[in-house]
Amino acid sequence: MIKKHYFILFVLLFCKLNLFAQDYDEAPAWGGGADQYKFSPGFSLGYVSNSYKILKNANWRTPFIDPVTNKAVTSPLNSITSSNLPGFSLGFLARYSLTPNIEARFSPSLIFADKQVIYTYTDASQNVTKQIQTTTFDFPLLLKLKSDRVGNYRGYAVGGLKYSLAIGKGNSNDANDVNPLDKQLKNNLGYASYEVGLGCDIYFEYFKLSPEIKLSNSFGNILVQDNTNYSSPLSKLFLHTFTVTLYFE
């Protein structure tokens, strides 16, 4: 539902801005002349929403047995779910024009967005949300397929790959004296994803604004299986990311 709201907001933003678009013959160099060069830089601001696709083990409901005390530390599980958490991104943009309608884009970004997994047990007092707090560098390399310019507007689609690298390991589970219920759910520090999206270029007199929506999914399992009561019920975790970005060139 949240994603639908942002899509509607994106469409309304485009419609409003398109009212101010002028005929291409009147202002062919609008947009600061960004499209008149092979290379141009820019920067970006974005809204980010993360959630997991969760694959469970066959015996995921089984109470966890602490290997130190050989006793059950939890009751049987009822559910394991993930919900969207909002965040934001700051980034730079480098674009290189390959043809009049195709360009390559490299847009490294700093992502401030947490992830979470929610565990519910038959003993409701043990219900817990494990939040993975990370700051991440994203390094996407995308191709942008552009329509012909109509007035001061053109639509486009993007697609490609990105590599994400988390900064720091967060809380550690290495200490033997950590209570099993206080241990953390851990993810791989680095992982690859594919990314696809839609956007539009809107040309103002001195700059070009590009609102864009994107979806990305990690290729492989990003779960660190360290045999805690939070990782043991899980088989794999895949990260889904929804992004609304404003690019300025």
C-alpha positions as a Markdown table, in Angstrom:
| # | Residue | x | y | z |
|---|---|---|---|---|
| 1 | Met | 0.0 | 0.0 | 0.0 |
| 2 | Ile | 2.8 | 2.4 | 0.9 |
| 3 | Lys | 4.5 | 1.7 | -2.5 |
| 4 | Lys | 1.2 | 2.5 | -4.3 |
| 5 | His | 1.0 | 5.8 | -2.5 |
| 6 | Tyr | 4.4 | 6.8 | -3.7 |
| 7 | Phe | 3.7 | 5.7 | -7.2 |
| 8 | Ile | 0.6 | 7.9 | -7.3 |
| 9 | Leu | 2.7 | 10.8 | -5.8 |
| 10 | Phe | 5.2 | 10.3 | -8.6 |
| 11 | Val | 2.5 | 10.5 | -11.3 |
| 12 | Leu | 1.0 | 13.6 | -9.8 |
| 13 | Leu | 4.4 | 15.3 | -9.5 |
| 14 | Phe | 5.1 | 14.5 | -13.2 |
| 15 | Cys | 1.6 | 15.9 | -14.3 |
| 16 | Lys | 2.1 | 19.1 | -12.3 |
| 17 | Leu | 5.6 | 19.7 | -13.6 |
| 18 | Asn | 4.6 | 18.9 | -17.1 |
| 19 | Leu | 2.2 | 21.8 | -17.1 |
| 20 | Phe | 5.2 | 24.1 | -17.0 |
| 21 | Ala | 6.9 | 22.4 | -19.9 |
| 22 | Gln | 7.5 | 24.7 | -22.9 |
| 23 | Asp | 7.8 | 23.8 | -26.5 |
| 24 | Tyr | 11.2 | 22.4 | -27.4 |
| 25 | Asp | 11.6 | 24.9 | -30.3 |
| 26 | Glu | 11.3 | 27.8 | -27.8 |
| 27 | Ala | 14.0 | 26.5 | -25.3 |
| 28 | Pro | 16.1 | 23.8 | -26.9 |
| 29 | Ala | 19.0 | 24.2 | -24.4 |
| 30 | Trp | 16.9 | 24.1 | -21.3 |
| 31 | Gly | 18.2 | 21.8 | -18.6 |
| 32 | Gly | 21.5 | 23.6 | -18.4 |
| 33 | Gly | 22.5 | 22.0 | -21.6 |
| 34 | Ala | 23.2 | 18.7 | -19.8 |
| 35 | Asp | 22.1 | 16.5 | -22.8 |
| 36 | Gln | 24.3 | 18.5 | -25.2 |
| 37 | Tyr | 27.5 | 16.8 | -23.7 |
| 38 | Lys | 28.6 | 13.2 | -23.7 |
| 39 | Phe | 29.3 | 13.4 | -19.9 |
| 40 | Ser | 27.6 | 15.3 | -17.2 |
| 41 | Pro | 27.6 | 15.1 | -13.3 |
| 42 | Gly | 24.8 | 15.5 | -10.8 |
| 43 | Phe | 23.6 | 14.5 | -7.4 |
| 44 | Ser | 20.6 | 12.7 | -5.9 |
| 45 | Leu | 18.3 | 12.6 | -2.9 |
| 46 | Gly | 16.0 | 9.6 | -2.3 |
| 47 | Tyr | 13.5 | 7.8 | -0.1 |
| 48 | Val | 14.4 | 4.1 | 0.5 |
| 49 | Ser | 12.2 | 1.3 | 1.9 |
| 50 | Asn | 13.7 | -2.2 | 2.7 |
| 51 | Ser | 12.1 | -5.5 | 3.5 |
| 52 | Tyr | 13.1 | -9.2 | 3.4 |
| 53 | Lys | 11.8 | -12.2 | 1.5 |
| 54 | Ile | 12.2 | -14.9 | 4.1 |
| 55 | Leu | 12.7 | -18.6 | 3.4 |
| 56 | Lys | 12.3 | -20.8 | 6.5 |
| 57 | Asn | 13.8 | -24.2 | 7.4 |
| 58 | Ala | 11.5 | -27.2 | 7.6 |
| 59 | Asn | 11.7 | -27.3 | 11.4 |
| 60 | Trp | 11.6 | -23.5 | 11.9 |
| 61 | Arg | 8.9 | -23.8 | 14.6 |
| 62 | Thr | 11.1 | -25.9 | 16.9 |
| 63 | Pro | 12.2 | -24.2 | 20.2 |
| 64 | Phe | 15.9 | -23.2 | 20.1 |
| 65 | Ile | 18.2 | -25.3 | 22.3 |
| 66 | Asp | 21.0 | -23.3 | 23.8 |
| 67 | Pro | 24.2 | -25.3 | 23.0 |
| 68 | Val | 25.9 | -24.0 | 26.2 |
| 69 | Thr | 23.1 | -25.1 | 28.7 |
| 70 | Asn | 21.4 | -27.7 | 26.4 |
| 71 | Lys | 18.1 | -26.2 | 27.4 |
| 72 | Ala | 15.3 | -24.6 | 25.4 |
| 73 | Val | 15.4 | -20.8 | 25.6 |
| 74 | Thr | 12.3 | -20.1 | 23.5 |
| 75 | Ser | 8.8 | -21.5 | 23.0 |
| 76 | Pro | 7.7 | -22.7 | 19.5 |
| 77 | Leu | 7.6 | -20.1 | 16.9 |
| 78 | Asn | 4.3 | -18.9 | 15.4 |
| 79 | Ser | 5.6 | -16.7 | 12.6 |
| 80 | Ile | 8.6 | -15.0 | 11.1 |
| 81 | Thr | 7.8 | -11.9 | 9.0 |
| 82 | Ser | 9.5 | -8.7 | 7.7 |
| 83 | Ser | 7.9 | -5.3 | 7.3 |
| 84 | Asn | 9.1 | -2.2 | 5.3 |
| 85 | Leu | 11.3 | 0.3 | 7.1 |
| 86 | Pro | 11.8 | 3.8 | 5.6 |
| 87 | Gly | 15.2 | 5.5 | 5.1 |
| 88 | Phe | 16.9 | 7.9 | 2.8 |
| 89 | Ser | 19.8 | 8.2 | 0.4 |
| 90 | Leu | 22.4 | 10.8 | -0.7 |
| 91 | Gly | 24.4 | 10.2 | -3.8 |
| 92 | Phe | 26.3 | 11.5 | -6.9 |
| 93 | Leu | 25.6 | 10.9 | -10.5 |
| 94 | Ala | 27.9 | 10.4 | -13.5 |
| 95 | Arg | 26.2 | 9.9 | -16.9 |
| 96 | Tyr | 27.8 | 9.1 | -20.2 |
| 97 | Ser | 25.8 | 9.3 | -23.4 |
| 98 | Leu | 26.2 | 6.3 | -25.7 |
| 99 | Thr | 23.6 | 7.2 | -28.3 |
| 100 | Pro | 20.9 | 10.0 | -28.4 |
| 101 | Asn | 18.5 | 7.5 | -26.6 |
| 102 | Ile | 20.9 | 5.4 | -24.5 |
| 103 | Glu | 23.2 | 6.4 | -21.7 |
| 104 | Ala | 25.3 | 4.7 | -19.0 |
| 105 | Arg | 24.8 | 5.9 | -15.4 |
| 106 | Phe | 27.0 | 5.4 | -12.4 |
| 107 | Ser | 25.4 | 6.7 | -9.2 |
| 108 | Pro | 27.2 | 5.8 | -6.0 |
| 109 | Ser | 25.0 | 6.5 | -2.9 |
| 110 | Leu | 25.1 | 6.4 | 0.8 |
| 111 | Ile | 22.0 | 4.6 | 2.2 |
| 112 | Phe | 20.6 | 5.2 | 5.6 |
| 113 | Ala | 17.9 | 2.5 | 5.9 |
| 114 | Asp | 17.5 | -0.3 | 8.5 |
| 115 | Lys | 15.9 | -3.8 | 8.0 |
| 116 | Gln | 13.9 | -5.9 | 10.4 |
| 117 | Val | 12.6 | -9.4 | 11.0 |
| 118 | Ile | 9.7 | -10.0 | 13.4 |
| 119 | Tyr | 9.5 | -13.2 | 15.5 |
| 120 | Thr | 6.3 | -14.2 | 17.3 |
| 121 | Tyr | 6.2 | -17.2 | 19.7 |
| 122 | Thr | 3.5 | -19.2 | 21.4 |
| 123 | Asp | 4.6 | -17.5 | 24.5 |
| 124 | Ala | 3.7 | -13.9 | 23.5 |
| 125 | Ser | 6.1 | -12.4 | 26.1 |
| 126 | Gln | 9.0 | -13.7 | 23.9 |
| 127 | Asn | 7.9 | -11.8 | 20.8 |
| 128 | Val | 10.7 | -9.7 | 19.4 |
| 129 | Thr | 11.7 | -7.6 | 16.5 |
| 130 | Lys | 15.4 | -7.9 | 15.4 |
| 131 | Gln | 16.5 | -4.8 | 13.6 |
| 132 | Ile | 19.6 | -4.8 | 11.4 |
| 133 | Gln | 21.0 | -1.3 | 11.7 |
| 134 | Thr | 23.5 | -0.6 | 8.8 |
| 135 | Thr | 24.7 | 2.3 | 6.7 |
| 136 | Thr | 25.4 | 1.0 | 3.2 |
| 137 | Phe | 27.3 | 2.2 | 0.2 |
| 138 | Asp | 25.5 | 1.3 | -3.1 |
| 139 | Phe | 27.4 | 1.2 | -6.4 |
| 140 | Pro | 24.8 | 0.9 | -9.2 |
| 141 | Leu | 25.8 | 0.7 | -12.9 |
| 142 | Leu | 22.7 | 1.1 | -15.0 |
| 143 | Leu | 21.6 | 1.7 | -18.6 |
| 144 | Lys | 19.1 | 4.4 | -19.3 |
| 145 | Leu | 16.8 | 4.0 | -22.3 |
| 146 | Lys | 15.2 | 7.4 | -23.1 |
| 147 | Ser | 12.3 | 8.4 | -25.3 |
| 148 | Asp | 12.7 | 11.3 | -27.7 |
| 149 | Arg | 12.3 | 14.7 | -26.0 |
| 150 | Val | 8.9 | 16.3 | -26.3 |
| 151 | Gly | 9.0 | 19.9 | -25.2 |
| 152 | Asn | 10.8 | 19.9 | -21.9 |
| 153 | Tyr | 10.0 | 16.3 | -21.0 |
| 154 | Arg | 11.1 | 12.8 | -21.8 |
| 155 | Gly | 10.3 | 9.4 | -20.2 |
| 156 | Tyr | 12.8 | 6.7 | -19.6 |
| 157 | Ala | 13.5 | 3.2 | -18.2 |
| 158 | Val | 16.6 | 2.1 | -16.3 |
| 159 | Gly | 18.0 | -1.3 | -15.5 |
| 160 | Gly | 21.3 | -2.9 | -14.4 |
| 161 | Leu | 23.3 | -4.2 | -11.5 |
| 162 | Lys | 24.5 | -2.8 | -8.2 |
| 163 | Tyr | 26.8 | -3.9 | -5.4 |
| 164 | Ser | 26.1 | -2.9 | -1.8 |
| 165 | Leu | 28.6 | -2.7 | 0.9 |
| 166 | Ala | 27.6 | -2.3 | 4.6 |
| 167 | Ile | 29.8 | -0.2 | 6.8 |
| 168 | Gly | 30.8 | -2.0 | 10.1 |
| 169 | Lys | 29.6 | -5.3 | 11.4 |
| 170 | Gly | 27.2 | -3.9 | 14.0 |
| 171 | Asn | 26.6 | -5.9 | 17.2 |
| 172 | Ser | 28.7 | -9.0 | 17.5 |
| 173 | Asn | 27.5 | -12.5 | 18.5 |
| 174 | Asp | 31.1 | -13.7 | 19.1 |
| 175 | Ala | 31.2 | -13.3 | 22.9 |
| 176 | Asn | 30.3 | -16.6 | 24.7 |
| 177 | Asp | 28.6 | -14.8 | 27.6 |
| 178 | Val | 26.0 | -13.1 | 25.4 |
| 179 | Asn | 22.5 | -14.1 | 26.4 |
| 180 | Pro | 20.9 | -16.2 | 23.5 |
| 181 | Leu | 17.9 | -13.8 | 23.5 |
| 182 | Asp | 20.2 | -10.8 | 23.1 |
| 183 | Lys | 22.0 | -12.1 | 20.1 |
| 184 | Gln | 21.7 | -10.3 | 16.8 |
| 185 | Leu | 20.5 | -11.3 | 13.3 |
| 186 | Lys | 23.4 | -10.7 | 10.9 |
| 187 | Asn | 23.7 | -10.1 | 7.2 |
| 188 | Asn | 26.5 | -10.3 | 4.7 |
| 189 | Leu | 28.5 | -7.1 | 4.5 |
| 190 | Gly | 28.5 | -7.2 | 0.7 |
| 191 | Tyr | 26.0 | -8.4 | -1.8 |
| 192 | Ala | 24.9 | -7.9 | -5.4 |
| 193 | Ser | 21.4 | -7.0 | -6.7 |
| 194 | Tyr | 19.6 | -6.3 | -9.9 |
| 195 | Glu | 17.7 | -3.0 | -10.3 |
| 196 | Val | 14.9 | -1.8 | -12.6 |
| 197 | Gly | 13.0 | 1.5 | -12.7 |
| 198 | Leu | 11.0 | 4.2 | -14.5 |
| 199 | Gly | 11.4 | 7.9 | -14.5 |
| 200 | Cys | 11.1 | 11.2 | -16.4 |
| 201 | Asp | 13.5 | 14.0 | -17.3 |
| 202 | Ile | 12.0 | 17.4 | -16.7 |
| 203 | Tyr | 14.0 | 20.4 | -18.2 |
| 204 | Phe | 14.2 | 23.6 | -16.3 |
| 205 | Glu | 16.1 | 26.6 | -17.4 |
| 206 | Tyr | 19.4 | 25.9 | -15.6 |
| 207 | Phe | 19.1 | 22.3 | -14.5 |
| 208 | Lys | 17.4 | 18.9 | -15.3 |
| 209 | Leu | 15.3 | 17.2 | -12.7 |
| 210 | Ser | 14.6 | 13.4 | -13.0 |
| 211 | Pro | 12.1 | 11.9 | -10.6 |
| 212 | Glu | 12.5 | 8.1 | -10.6 |
| 213 | Ile | 11.1 | 5.0 | -9.0 |
| 214 | Lys | 13.1 | 1.7 | -8.7 |
| 215 | Leu | 12.9 | -1.8 | -7.4 |
| 216 | Ser | 15.9 | -3.9 | -6.6 |
| 217 | Asn | 16.3 | -7.5 | -5.3 |
| 218 | Ser | 19.4 | -9.2 | -4.0 |
| 219 | Phe | 20.7 | -12.1 | -6.2 |
| 220 | Gly | 21.6 | -14.5 | -3.4 |
| 221 | Asn | 21.2 | -15.3 | 0.2 |
| 222 | Ile | 22.4 | -12.5 | 2.5 |
| 223 | Leu | 21.8 | -14.3 | 5.8 |
| 224 | Val | 24.8 | -15.0 | 8.0 |
| 225 | Gln | 24.0 | -18.4 | 9.5 |
| 226 | Asp | 25.7 | -18.4 | 12.9 |
| 227 | Asn | 23.4 | -20.9 | 14.6 |
| 228 | Thr | 21.6 | -18.5 | 17.0 |
| 229 | Asn | 18.0 | -18.7 | 17.9 |
| 230 | Tyr | 17.2 | -16.0 | 15.3 |
| 231 | Ser | 19.2 | -17.4 | 12.4 |
| 232 | Ser | 18.6 | -21.1 | 12.9 |
| 233 | Pro | 14.9 | -21.1 | 11.9 |
| 234 | Leu | 15.9 | -19.3 | 8.6 |
| 235 | Ser | 17.1 | -20.9 | 5.4 |
| 236 | Lys | 17.7 | -17.7 | 3.3 |
| 237 | Leu | 17.0 | -14.0 | 3.3 |
| 238 | Phe | 16.7 | -11.9 | 0.2 |
| 239 | Leu | 16.5 | -8.1 | 0.3 |
| 240 | His | 13.9 | -6.2 | -1.5 |
| 241 | Thr | 14.4 | -2.4 | -1.9 |
| 242 | Phe | 11.9 | 0.2 | -3.2 |
| 243 | Thr | 13.4 | 3.6 | -4.0 |
| 244 | Val | 12.0 | 7.0 | -5.0 |
| 245 | Thr | 14.9 | 9.3 | -6.1 |
| 246 | Leu | 15.2 | 12.8 | -7.4 |
| 247 | Tyr | 18.3 | 13.4 | -9.6 |
| 248 | Phe | 19.6 | 16.9 | -10.3 |
| 249 | Glu | 21.9 | 17.5 | -13.3 |
